[in-house]
Amino acid sequence: MKKEFAKVIVDISHEKVDRPFGYRIPERLADSVTPGVRVKIPFGAGNALRTGYVIEVTDHSEFPRERMKEIDSVLPGTISPSCHDTVIGFFTFSSCSFRLLFINCLLNFCIY
């Protein structure tokens, strides 16, 4: 089954964005967007391009497809599988307000 959507952690340390965001995977990037890759994504009302980290790809989304933004590009460097598992575990089981800051620090050291 085709994976059309990605959950992305945005590289911003702010409590209001302390969750993954859903993005559409464009056809041209379908083979490149996998868990652990860094991506450029439009973010916010002004659609400023930000770096994000794909934590999951899926064939469904909680939001209507037409309302979702599309991943702009894939960046060089991938998060190691063991680091990816650590990030997912921390993100899933932690509820502290600084978890995204911790995750961003961790991700910046785990890219190969």
NORKA-V59120 format. One record per residue. RES is the residue in one letter. SS is DSSP state (hx for helix, st for strand, lp for the rest). Layout:
res=RES ss=SS
res=RES ss=SS
This chain:
res=M ss=lp
res=K ss=lp
res=K ss=lp
res=E ss=lp
res=F ss=st
res=A ss=st
res=K ss=st
res=V ss=st
res=I ss=st
res=V ss=st
res=D ss=lp
res=I ss=lp
res=S ss=lp
res=H ss=lp
res=E ss=hx
res=K ss=hx
res=V ss=hx
res=D ss=lp
res=R ss=lp
res=P ss=lp
res=F ss=st
res=G ss=st
res=Y ss=st
res=R ss=st
res=I ss=lp
res=P ss=lp
res=E ss=hx
res=R ss=hx
res=L ss=hx
res=A ss=lp
res=D ss=lp
res=S ss=lp
res=V ss=lp
res=T ss=lp
res=P ss=lp
res=G ss=lp
res=V ss=st
res=R ss=st
res=V ss=st
res=K ss=st
res=I ss=st
res=P ss=st
res=F ss=st
res=G ss=lp
res=A ss=lp
res=G ss=lp
res=N ss=lp
res=A ss=st
res=L ss=st
res=R ss=st
res=T ss=st
res=G ss=st
res=Y ss=st
res=V ss=st
res=I ss=st
res=E ss=st
res=V ss=st
res=T ss=st
res=D ss=lp
res=H ss=lp
res=S ss=lp
res=E ss=lp
res=F ss=lp
res=P ss=lp
res=R ss=hx
res=E ss=hx
res=R ss=hx
res=M ss=lp
res=K ss=lp
res=E ss=st
res=I ss=st
res=D ss=st
res=S ss=st
res=V ss=st
res=L ss=st
res=P ss=st
res=G ss=st
res=T ss=st
res=I ss=st
res=S ss=lp
res=P ss=hx
res=S ss=hx
res=C ss=hx
res=H ss=hx
res=D ss=hx
res=T ss=hx
res=V ss=hx
res=I ss=hx
res=G ss=hx
res=F ss=hx
res=F ss=hx
res=T ss=hx
res=F ss=hx
res=S ss=lp
res=S ss=lp
res=C ss=lp
res=S ss=lp
res=F ss=lp
res=R ss=hx
res=L ss=hx
res=L ss=hx
res=F ss=hx
res=I ss=hx
res=N ss=hx
res=C ss=hx
res=L ss=hx
res=L ss=hx
res=N ss=hx
res=F ss=hx
res=C ss=hx
res=I ss=st
res=Y ss=lp
